Amino acid sequence: MDGVRVDKQAGSTREVVLSVKDLTVGFGDRIVLDRLNLDIYRGEILGFVGASGSGKSVLMRTVLRLLPRRAGTIHILGADYDRTSEVERMALDMRLGVLFQHGALFSSLTVRENIQVPMREYLDLPQSMMDDLARLKIELVGLAPEAADKFPSELSGGMIKRAALARALALDPDLVFLDEPTSGLDPIGAAEFDELIAKLRDTLGLTVYMVTHDLDSLFSVCDRIAVLAQKKVLVEGTIDDMLACDDAWVQAYFRGKRARSIVRK
């Protein structure tokens, strides 16, 4: 069981809600992740970055048991999936929320029905209660009430992201995984989504694991950042830690031409 651990960077004791140890993942002869280690602490927003194709989404999907691993352990909310019963795993899954890249909404379902998918899978509730809960989630993510009866094809990109987030929050999770949540959004929409994530973290006490390429998200809402390179977490810490890192790729990413101008001064 993983539990309370000292966060040396913060100089405090915080609870580890996700602990990945010596994780190895591969496909055929290709090793994507090699003995990777990562801890995420309760209440933080962790930004996870890396070059395209480095394995960011592979790690997230492996943690969620959507991909197999060759070695290593994964503890989520103090539990080791490998040592839990099916009933315990189901209870654990209910404490996780996932927003996949591009939203991954079911095109044949309305927004309300999409949000109710996790409720139908894990809970036994009357339809009227699920409708009430869906309305609450729709309001929580800043969508208008009339969005409930719209299909994904009738939504803008920003609305799709918010609807997908509402579905991720359907079961009131402790830990939320976001895969490129601001991709495809204009700068204003991306900034508003970042503000929403931060507000939900503060009001609901969420822990957020965010895979992103968005520098503005990393600078504005992430408490810590982990960089995936060379098949493992190369460096982790605050923005200041990233700027102080002497790795060439990290420097190019955080101090390059597309980085914030204040950093390059």
N, C-alpha and C positions, 0 to 999 in steps of 0.2 A: 504494500500500500504506500502510495506517495501522499504526503500531506504538507505540513508546514515546513518551509525551508527558508534559509537566509538568502535574501537577494543582495549580493555583495555590492552591486552597482548602486542600489537605492539605499544601502546601509540599513535595511529594515528586514523584518521577518514577515513574509507573505506566503499565502497558500498557493502551492503549485496545482493548477487545475488540468494542465496537459503536460505530460512528461514523455518525451520520446528518447529512447536510449539505444544507441548502436544499431540504428535502423538501416537495413540494406534491402533495396528493391531493384529488381532487374527484369528485363524482358529478353528472353533468349540469352544470347551471349553478351548483351549490353547491360552494364550496371548503371543505373540512373542515380541512386542514392547509396552511399557507401559509409556505413557506420555513423550515421547522422545522429546528432544529439540536439535536443531543443526543449526548453521549459517555458511555459506560459503561466503567468501569475494572475490570480483572481482580480477582476476589476480593471485590467489593463486592455488597451487596444494595441495589439502587436501587428506591425506591418511587415509582411514577408515578401522580399524582393529577390530578383535574380534575373539573369539573362533569359531571353526567350528560349524555351526548350531545355532549361536547366533542371526542371523537375519540380517546380513549385506546386503545380496542380496535382502532380503525382503524389507528393507528400500529403497534401490535404486529402486526396481520395484514399490513400493508404490508411491514414488515421481514421477515416470514416468507414474502413473495411470494405471499400468498393474495389480495392486492388489488393492482391496478396503481397506479402513481404517474405523475404528469404531469411531474415534474421532480425533480432532486436525485440524490444518490448515497448508497448504503448500503454500508459496509464492515463485514464480520463476520469476526472473528478474522484480520484483516489482508488479507482478500480482498474484491474488488469483484465482486459477483454478475454484473454486466453484462459482465465481462471474463474470466469463467471458462468452462472447457469443461463439458460435461454430466457428465463423470467427476469433475471437480474440485468441481462443485456437489453431487454426491451425497456425496462425502467430507466436504464442509462441512456438509451437512444432518445427517450422522451425529453431528456435534459439538454439535447443538442439541437441547434437550428442551423440550416444550411441555405445560403443563397448562391446558387451556381451562376457561372458566367452567362450573360445574356438572359438571366431570369429563369429559363427552363420551365416556364408555365405550360400547363396543358392547354393546347389551343382550343380544344372542344369544350372546355369548362369556363364558366364565368370567373371573375375575380373572387367572388364569394365562395364558389365551389372549389377553386384552387386552394384557398386558405383552409377550407374544411377537409382537405385530403388527409393531413396528419391526424386530425381529430377522428376521422372515420377509421383510420388505421389503428390507432392506439386507444381510443376512448369509446365508451358506450353512452352516448348522450342523445337526448331527443333533438329533433331537427330545429325546434324553436330555440333551444339553448345554443346550438352551433351557429345559428343565424345571428344571435345576439353577440356571441364571441367574435364572429367574423366582422361584424360592424365595429366592434371595439378595436380590432387590429387594423382595420381600414382607417379609422380615425387616428390611431396611434402613429401610423406612418405618414400622415398628412395627405391622404387621398380624400376626395370629396365622397359623400355617401353614395351618390349615383354611380360611382365607379364599380360598386358591388356587382351590378348586373351587366357589366361590359365584358366582352371577350378580349383576349390578349391582342387580337388583330385591330381592335378599336382603341388601343392605348398608345400613347407616345412612349419613347424610350425611357424617359424618366418615370413615367407611371408604371411601366413594366417592372422597373427596379424596385419601386416602392411596394407594388403588389407582391413581388417575390419575397421581399423582406417581411411583409405581413405574414406570408405563409411560413417563413422561417421562424417567426415569433409565435406561431399558432399555439404551441404547447407551453409557453412561458419558459423558454430554455435558460440554462445558466451560461452556456458557452455557444457562441454563434460563429460560424465559419462563413466568410465572405470571399468569393472568388471574383476578382476584378470588378468590384461593385460600381465603380464610376466609369468603366470603359463604355465608349459610345455616347457619353453625355457631354453636352456643351459645358464650358467652364462654369457658368452660373449654376446649371443643374448639378454638376459634380460638387461644387462648393456647398450647395444646399443639402445634398445627400451626405456629405461629410458631417455637416452640422447635425443632421438627423441622427447619424450613428453615435456621435458624441453625446447628444442629448439622451438617447435611449440607454447608452451605457451608464450615464449618471443617474437617470431616474429609475431604471430597472435593475441596476447592479449587474449588468452583463459583463462577460469577458469576451473580447472580440479578437478573432484570428483573421486577419485581412491579407489576402494575396493581392498585390497591386503593383502597377507600374506608375501610378499617379504620384508625381513628386509633391504636388500640393497636398494630397492626403497624408503623405509621410510627414511633411513639415507641420501640418495644421492639427491633425487629430491623433496621431500615433504616439503612444507613450514610449514604446521601444520599437526597434527595427532589427530584423534578422536577415542577413544576406546569404543566399544560397549560391555557392560556387565550389567547383572542384568536388561535386557530389556530396557536399556536407555544408553545415552552417559555418561559413568562413569567419563572420564577425557578427556580434549582436550588441545592442546598446541603444543609446539615445542618438539623436541627430548629431550632437557634438562628437559622439564616439565615431560616427560614420565619417564626419569631416576630418577627424584626426587619423583615421585609418590610412596606412600608406600603400594599401593594395591598389594597383593601377585601375582595375575595373571599378572598385568602389569610388575612387577619386573621380573617374570619368563620369560615373553615374550621378554623384552628388555635387560635383563641382564643374560639370561639363557645361556646354553651351545652353542646354535646356534647363539647367538648374536655376534656382532663384538668383536674381542679380545681386541680392545682398550677400549671398554666400560667396560670390566670385570676387567681391571687392577686396 
